[in-house]
Amino acid sequence: MANWEYKTVEFSTKGITGGLLDINTFNSILNDHGRNGWELVSCFGLNQAYGSSRTVIAVFKRQIIG
C-alpha cells in the first residue's frame, strides 16, 4: 500500500472585493511544487462574502518512498 504526504499552500487574492489572483505567481508556485514531486489534488477558494474569495487553497500530495 502506498504512503502519502500532503502539503497545503495558501494564496491571498487582491482587489477591493477579492478574487483577483496573480496568475503568473500562482502558476510559478504550482510548477515549482510539481518539479519537486508534488501532485496538485485540489484547489478551491475560501469565500469571504457574496461569492468573492480572499484566499485560494491548493492541496498537493506525493508518495513517500521507503
N, C-alpha and C positions, 0 to 999 in steps of 0.2 A: 504494500500500500504506500502511495506517495505521501510525503510530508510537505507541508507548505508553510511559508511565512508570508505575512501580509504587511503592507505599508499603506498609510493614508496620507495624502498630500492635500493641503487646503490652499485654494486660490481666492484672493479677495477681488471683488469687482469694483469698478469705478462708476461714476455718474451720479447725478442727484438722486435718482431712484434706484440706482444699482443696475446690475445686469450687463454692464459693459466690461468685457473680458479682453485683456491684451492677448490676442490670439497668437502672436509671434512668441511671446514669453511662454504661453501655455504649451504650444507645440514643442518648443525647445526643451522644456522640462519633461514633457511626456517622452520625447525622443531620447533624452539623457537616461531616463529610467529604463527604457526599452533596451538601450545599449548595455545596461548593467544587468540584464536578465529578468527585469520586472515586466510582467504582462498586465496591461490595464484590464480590469474585470468589471469596473463600474465607474460611472461618472454622473454626478447629479448636483443640482443647485439646492441650496437651503433658502426657502422663501423668507423674505423679510415682511412684505405686506403687498396685497393686491397683485400677487404674481411676480413681483420683482425679486431678484436674488442678490444677496450681498456676498455670498460665499459659494464657491464651487468645490466639491469634494471629489477627488479621484482616488480610487482604491486599486491597488496593484497586488499581485501575488507572484511568487517564484518558488520553484521546488527546492527543498533542502536536500542537498546531495550528501550522503554519508551517514 
